Amino acid sequence: MNGTWHHEVRQVLRLDEEELALWERIAESVPTHHLRHMIRMMIRREQEEMAMLRMLLGESCYPGPDYGPDPGSAMDTTTCEEKK
């Protein structure tokens, strides 16, 4: 099942790469420095999002020890104050 979501995230990354190429061309053709700067900021945010998606693909996907049908039942419900 993991292969399916991995494939879909990779698809999103491919689309994002195409989008970035378009934004780069747009940035080069806008008439003012101000518009170019705004588009470059948008490009940076998109690149940050892509970096997060790549990190997501690199995760092991192990849900952790507290995962189960009812995650709340296996969790430590002790409050921070009680642990002191």
Buried (B, 14 or more C-beta within 10 A) or exposed (E): EEEEEEEEBEEEBEEBEEBBEEBEEBBEEEEEEEEBEEBEEBBEEBEEEBEEBEEEEEEEEEEEEEEEEEEEEEEEEEEEEEEE
